[in-house]
Amino acid sequence: MEHRTQPAPDAPPIALPEFVALVAAMMALTALGIDSMLPALPAIGATLNVAQENDRQFVITAFLLGFAVAQLAHGPLSDRFGRRPVLACGLIAYAITNIVVALSGSFALLLIGRFAAGTAVAAARVVTIALVRDCFSGRAMARVMSLAFIVFMAAPVLAPSFGELVLLFANWRFIFGGVALVSLIITIWFVLRMPETLPPEKRLPLSLRRLFAGYRFMLADRYAVGYTLAAALLTGGLFGFIGSVQQIVFEVLRVPHLLVVIFASIAGTMAVGSYFNSRIVMHFGTRLISHSALTGFFLISAVHLAVAWTGHENIWTFAGLQALAMACFGLASSNFSSMAMEHMGEIAGTASSLQGFTATMGGALIGAAIGQQYDGSTVPLYTGFLITSGLAFVVILVAERGRLFRPAEQ
């Protein structure tokens, strides 16, 4: 099977501001599904009789596992049937599964519902990236993804506030009902405004032979493999943070009333990093920026681990150093995605699904491993950060054959 990368037109089918906003809104549904219930984890555990506090992290992990696995299906389906029907069905299913979670009477049923919700919203991740790749390539794609990330990052900033606001007036079940409502609103917006970006003549047959040929094509590209693995490693650190941040703020920092503020300030720097990337990526290129950001992430993680290890962790060191690390994450993440997809134009859906599965499944498992090591301190979290960023650096070094920080063609 021969693939030749076709240049994208570098033009959206609707006005660019609306295109970016809609892409970001669909991507933000994932963050909303994770972050809005962080303040409710103790209440969920109490209602459903979860004995071990660390087991509450499985509310996040189950969602991420479903999110990872389903990406293998959504991409090929969108290459065969188009982006619109796969995305629309996924968004509707996401609303339904969140209603199931809201009505759950046991922790086991809730976890099943969360896994199913993850499988549904995976379409909003993998197909959205393929949709962007239909319209843009190279630095232009990196710029659009960075702009989308700015809007997208409003979700982790605002989602915990949404969850806490709901808890002031109702129980945790209404949080999931709210997520379902938002999903339906975005579905209507998408169906009414976004045309199909994959014309019929470019659609690919749905067959195992073609699927595995696409996988072989992607796995033969060292940039696609290297930057996908690097993204998985960094995502593992991020998921470890998300899984344990509630316990850290409640038990280590002892400021439970500041969870929303701390989380929002940290998440906000990711948006700043993405915005900064959108302004400089066309000039400096994705490699120079992402390699520098990864170096910063590693060094900040080393400093933070030293602070935690020596017992000097407090609210200021935690929020300040974590915010700096997340700014570096925001600079690196959208560039990693763009470089991994650069040569995947003709199999954008299939490649995006395999890359998304690898990054999310790897990230979910790494994040769960980090989160389950929580011992009443932040040492396990920042040990995980240091290890994952160090390994990501090694992977990229191999993919780039030792040539880092170069303002190359991308």
Secondary structure, DSSP 8 states (H G I E B T S, - for coil): ---------S--SS-HHHHHHHHHHHHHHHHHHHHTTGGGHHHHHHHTT--SGGGGGHHHHHHHHHHHHHHHHHHHHHHHH-HHHHHHHHHHHHHHHHHHHHT--SHHHHHHHHHHHHHHHHHHHHHHHHHHHHH--HHHHHHHHHHHHHHHTHHHHHHHHHHHHHHHHS-THHHHHHHHHHHHHHHHHHHHH---SS-GGG-----HHHHHHHHHHHHT-HHHHHHHHHHHHHHHHHHHHHHHHHHIIIIIS--GGGHHHHHHHHHHHHHHHHHHHHHHHHHH-HHHHHHHHHHHHHHHHHHHHHHHHTT---HHHHHHHHHHHHHHHHHHHHHHHHHHHTT-GGGHHHHHHHHHHHHHHHHHHHHHHHHHT--SSSHHHHHHHHHHHHHHHHHHHHHTTT--S-----
